[in-house]
Amino acid sequence: MNDPFIDIQLMPKPVDAVPLSPWPEHGGAECVFLGRTRAEQHPDHGALVALHYDSYEAMARQTLHALATSAFDAFDILAVRLHHATGPVRVGEASVLVQVAAGHRDAAFRACRYLIDELKASVPIWKQEVWSDGTTWSDGTPVSPSESRT
């Protein structure tokens, strides 16, 4: 059996979807989640300009790799790519990419959902919201374990 394909990156810029190459021979499904900064309004600070991400890089990489490995253990998948931006990500740009290849769609969907939920809940990456008139730090909204499995 070949080693699992795992691609973990923290990037000092917005992320983008990238084709898996080479495509896994037994892959019949690919699920891609691309999380983008959406336009919002703050009652005190105006329009959202960007999100700014900071991380504890060594621990973030280690945690992302552990999540990818756990997805291989829990789901019948063939490849995992987890990319996250650091620094500014403007409205419309993407901050996170979760990409999973599997033999069948159910495993790809389930693994992709698991990975984004666990990434948001456990990886040491912090989000600062940059508004037209000030900044705020996001408290985040971790998904409960029962929600991440549905």
C-alpha positions in Angstrom: 0.0 0.0 0.0 1.3 3.5 -0.8 1.7 6.1 1.8 -1.4 8.4 2.1 -1.3 11.6 0.2 -1.3 14.4 2.8 -0.6 18.1 1.8 -0.6 20.5 4.7 0.3 24.2 4.1 0.0 27.5 6.0 0.3 30.2 3.3 1.0 33.9 3.8 -1.7 34.7 1.2 -5.3 33.6 0.3 -5.6 30.0 -0.8 -7.1 28.4 -3.9 -8.2 25.0 -5.0 -5.5 23.0 -6.6 -6.0 19.8 -8.7 -4.8 16.6 -6.9 -1.9 15.3 -9.0 -1.4 12.5 -9.6 -5.0 11.6 -9.1 -5.4 8.5 -6.9 -5.9 5.4 -9.1 -8.9 4.2 -7.1 -10.4 7.6 -6.6 -13.9 8.1 -7.7 -14.9 11.1 -5.6 -13.5 14.4 -4.7 -14.9 16.8 -2.1 -13.6 20.4 -1.9 -14.5 23.0 0.7 -13.2 26.5 0.0 -14.0 28.9 2.8 -14.2 32.6 1.7 -14.4 35.9 3.5 -18.0 37.1 3.1 -19.1 40.7 3.1 -20.5 41.8 6.5 -21.5 44.9 8.4 -20.6 45.7 12.0 -22.9 48.0 13.9 -20.0 50.1 15.2 -17.2 49.6 12.8 -18.8 49.5 9.3 -18.0 47.2 6.4 -15.7 44.2 6.7 -12.6 44.8 4.7 -10.6 41.6 5.4 -9.9 38.9 7.9 -6.4 38.6 9.3 -5.2 35.2 10.4 -2.4 34.5 12.9 -1.2 31.1 14.0 1.1 29.2 16.2 2.7 27.8 13.1 4.5 24.7 14.4 1.6 23.6 16.5 -0.9 24.4 13.7 1.1 22.3 11.2 1.3 19.4 13.7 -2.4 19.6 14.5 -3.4 19.8 10.8 -1.3 16.7 10.1 -2.8 14.9 13.0 -6.3 15.7 11.7 -5.4 14.5 8.2 -4.1 11.2 9.7 -7.2 10.8 11.8 -9.4 11.2 8.7 -7.5 8.4 7.0 -8.1 6.2 10.1 -11.8 7.1 10.3 -12.9 7.2 6.7 -12.0 5.2 3.6 -10.1 8.0 1.8 -7.1 8.3 -0.5 -5.9 11.9 -0.2 -6.2 14.9 2.0 -5.1 18.5 1.4 -5.5 21.2 4.1 -4.3 24.7 3.3 -4.9 27.7 5.5 -4.0 31.4 4.9 -2.1 33.5 7.3 -2.1 37.2 7.1 -4.9 39.3 5.4 -7.7 37.7 3.4 -10.0 40.2 1.7 -13.7 39.9 1.1 -14.2 37.3 -1.7 -10.9 35.6 -1.2 -10.4 32.1 0.4 -8.8 31.5 3.7 -9.1 27.7 4.0 -9.1 24.7 1.6 -10.1 21.2 2.6 -9.8 18.7 -0.2 -10.5 15.0 0.0 -10.3 12.2 -2.5 -12.0 8.8 -1.9 -13.3 5.8 -3.8 -16.9 6.9 -3.2 -18.7 10.2 -2.5 -20.0 9.3 1.0 -16.5 8.9 2.4 -15.3 12.1 0.6 -18.2 14.2 1.9 -18.0 12.8 5.5 -14.2 13.3 5.7 -14.4 16.8 4.3 -17.1 17.8 6.8 -15.1 16.2 9.7 -11.9 18.0 8.7 -13.3 21.5 8.4 -15.2 21.1 11.7 -12.2 19.8 13.6 -9.9 22.3 12.0 -12.1 25.2 13.1 -12.4 23.7 16.6 -8.8 22.6 17.3 -6.1 24.2 15.1 -4.3 27.2 16.8 -5.3 29.8 14.1 -6.8 33.1 15.2 -9.0 35.4 13.2 -9.0 39.2 13.5 -11.8 41.0 11.7 -10.6 44.2 9.9 -13.5 46.7 9.5 -13.6 50.0 7.7 -13.4 51.7 11.1 -11.5 49.4 13.5 -10.8 45.7 14.3 -12.3 43.0 16.4 -11.1 39.4 17.3 -13.4 36.6 16.5 -14.3 34.3 19.3 -15.1 31.5 16.9 -17.9 29.1 17.1 -16.7 25.5 17.5 -19.0 22.8 16.4 -20.1 20.4 19.1 -19.0 16.8 18.6 -22.6 15.7 17.8 -23.0 18.3 15.1 -19.7 17.4 13.4 -21.0 13.8 12.8 -24.3 14.7 11.2 
